[in-house]
Amino acid sequence: MEDDFRLFGPDHLATLGLLAAAGVAAVLVAQRGGETARSVLRLLLAFMLASCHLTENVVARAQGWYKIQMLPLEMCDLAAMFGICGLITRDRRAVGPAWFFALSGTLPALFTPELNVTFPHFRFVVYFLEHGLTVITPLVLVFGLGVVPRAGAWIESLLVINAFGLLNGKLNVALGTNFMYLSHKPKGPTPFDWFGPWPGYLIVLELLVIAAFRLLEIPLLAVRAPDRSRTEGDHAARSAAGSPAFGSGEAAFSNRRVSAGASRSPVRHGRTFPGS
């Protein structure tokens, strides 16, 4: 079964289709389900994502194919960590990096995986589960649960990933590894092939990351806009009625639910959940 993987072959395309369907279903459950269903979904996603990473390492050690390169020091691993934190805490400070890292780094890895095995090999299954759940997680948090990263989160995420890259650069030299593909390009056909030789392609990657983060900020702006308009309208209505304006937090949440007739809007910022 080695060297059996075909890029965009039947197994690859079928897996991508299943992951897309699972992502849509998860977002719909988060949007339309009750609070219990949402809590179960959050914790289930967090459990599955953590279990995939743990199981891969346990099996790799047991079967003798564990390598130091499997340490959780890739961009996808960082996205998964922030995603798990966001699922458990619903803290938008964690959701920001999960959103930008997963959709700029992990999503492309689903389309151009560095694999030499196909379904039903364990490595094939765990690879797509890990990467698929990592991508689904921020989509559920943002579009399903409405935990929207704050303005400027893309800059914070850029600083985090560059600091992480500097750490990995030092580790690559010390350990002879290739975390984040900073030492050389991945094997097999990938978009890295278009970016020139090392180390020049690292500059191209940095520019692409900046561009990708800025583009990924656009849907967040669209999600934030309706919530901001509703909040301003609520404040204006309270001022006209002579009532004091509520601050942020659960008080604001309670007031908006009453004034909006328990609207089902999914947009939430951090731990303030209007219309849940």
N, C-alpha and C positions, 0 to 999 in steps of 0.2 A: 504493500500500500504506500510505500515511500515514493516520493516524486510523482504522486498521482494527482496533485491539485492542478486544476485548470482555471486560470483567471477568467471569470465570467462564464465558466462552464455551468452545466445544469445544477450541480450541487451548490456552487457559489451563488447563482442567481436565486435558487429556491430559498436558500438561507437568508439572503438579503430581503426577499419578499416576506418571509415569516417574521423577521425582525421589524420590518416596516409595519406589518399588520399588528404585531404585539405593541408597538409604540403607539399607534393610533388608538388601540383598545385601552391602553393604560391611561392615556390623556383623557379619553371620554369618561372612564370610570372616575378619574379625579375631578372632572368638571361636573358630572351629573350625580355622582354617588353622594350618600350622606356622610356625616363626619366619621362614622365608624368605618365605612368602606374606604374613605380616604386614609385614615390612620393605618388600616390593615395594608393598603397598597404601599404606603410609604415604608413601613417596617419590613414588608415582604421584599421590596426592591433592595433595601439596604442589606437585608440578610442574604439574599441571593448574590448580590454583588460581592460582598465580603466572602461568602462561601466559595464562590468561583475561584477567587485568588488563592484562598487557603487550600482548596482541594487540588488545584494545579500544582502547588509546591509540594504538597504531601505525596501525590502520585509520582511526580518527577523524581523525588528522592527515593521513593520505594522502588521505582523501575530503573533507576540509574541514569536518567537523562537530565538531571538537574544541573544547571550551569549558573555561575555567578551572575551572568547577564540577566538572569530571571529575578534579581533583586528588584523591588518595586520603586525603580528610579527613572521610569519613562514618563513622558508627558501624559500618557493614557492612565498610568498608575496614579499620578497626581490628580487627574480629573476624577478618577474613581473615589479617591480619598475625600476630596471636597464634596463629591456627590453624596457619599454615605453620610458625611457630616450634615449636609443640607437636608437630607431626608429625615434624619433623626431630630435635628434642632429647628428646622424651618428658618434658619438664619440666612438672610440674603447675602451676608458677607461671605458665606461659604458657597452659595449658589452662583455668585459671579464667576469665580475661577472654574467651577464645574461647567458652567455654560460655555465659556470661551475656550477652555482646554479641550473639552469633549467635541465640540462642533468644528474646531479648527484642526485638531490633531487626531482624535479617535475616529471621527467619521470617515476621513480619507483612508484610514487604516482598514476599515471594513471593505473598501473597494479595491485596495491593493495590499492584501495581506501577505506577510512574509512567511508563507507556509509551504511545506512540501508533502503534506498529507491531505486527504479529503475525507468526507463523511463515510463511515461513522467513527473514524479514528478519534480517540479522546482529545488529542491536541486540537483537532479541527473544531470539535464541539465546544471545548472550553474557551478557545480563542474567540469564537463568534459570540458566545454567551457573555464573556467579560466585556468585549468591546461594544456589543449591542446594548447591554444594560447600562454601560457607561454613557452612551449617547441618549438612551431613553430617559435616564434619570433627570437631566436638566430640562428636557422637554416637558416632563410631567410636572416638575416643580414650577416652571414658569407658566406654561399654558394650561396646565391642569389645576394646580394648587395656587397659582397666582403669586408665588414667592419670587418677586422680580428683583434682580440685582439693582443696586442703587446707581444713580448717575455717576459716571467716572469709574465704574467697576472695571472697565476695559484697561484703564491705565494701571490700576492696582494689579490686575491679572498679568499685565505685561511685565511689571516690576518683579512679580513673584516668579514668573517663568524664566526670566533672565537670571535672577539670583539662583534658581534651581539649576539652570544651565551652567553657571560658573562652578557650582558645587560638583556637578557631573563631569565637567571638564577635568577637574583635579582628580576625581575618582578614576576616570578613564585612563589617565596617565599612570596612576598608581597601580591600578588593577588590570590594565590591558583590556578594558571593556570598551563598549561603544554605546553607552547610554545616550539617548536622544539623537543618535546618529551623528554625534559631534566629531568622532574620530574618522569615520568613513561612511560612505553611502550604504543603504541596505542592499542585500543581495536580491537579485531578480528585478524585473521591470517595475519602476516606481516613478512618480513625478520628479524625484531627486535627479534623475538622469538628464533632466532639462536644465539643470541649474549650474552646470560647469563642474570643474574638478575641485577637490578639497585644497585649501580652505575657503575658496571663493564662494562655494555654494552656501556657506554659513551666513554670509552677508545677505544673499538672496533670501534665505529662510527667515532671517530677522525682519526683512522688509515685508515678506509675505505674511508673517505673523501679525505685524502691525496693521497691514491692510485687512487681513481676515478679522481681527478683533474689531476694527472700525465698522466693517460690514455687519458683523454680528451684533453690533450695538443698535442697528436700525430697527430690527423687530422689537427690541426692548423699548425703544422710544415709542413705538406704536402701541405697545401694551401699557406703558405708563400713562399715555395721554388721556384715555378715557377716565382713569382713576383720578388724575389730577383735576380734570374738568368737574367730576362729581364732587370732589372734596371742596373745590372753590365754590361750587354752587351751594353746597351744604352750609358753608361758612356765611355766604351771602344771605341765605334764607334765615339763618339764626340771627344774624345781625339785624335784619329787617324786622324780625319778631321781637328783638330786644333781649334775646336769650344769650347767655355766655357761650363762647365757642369751646368745644371740647378740645383737649390736646390729643397727642398721638397716643397709641396704646389701646388697651381694651376699652377705655371710655369712649374713644373715637369710634371704635368698632361698634359698640352698642348703640351709639347715637345714630350712626349711618344706617344700621339695620332698621331702626325704627323709622327714621325719616324717609328711607328709600323703600319702605314696605317689604323689608326682608328680600331685597334684590339678590339674584343669584349670580352677580358678577364674580368672576373667578380671580380678579386682580387683587393681590395681597402684597404688601411690602413688609418684609421681615416678619415680625410677630403681630402686625396689625392686619386683620383679616376681614375687610369689608365684604358683606354679602355672603359669608360662608354658610 
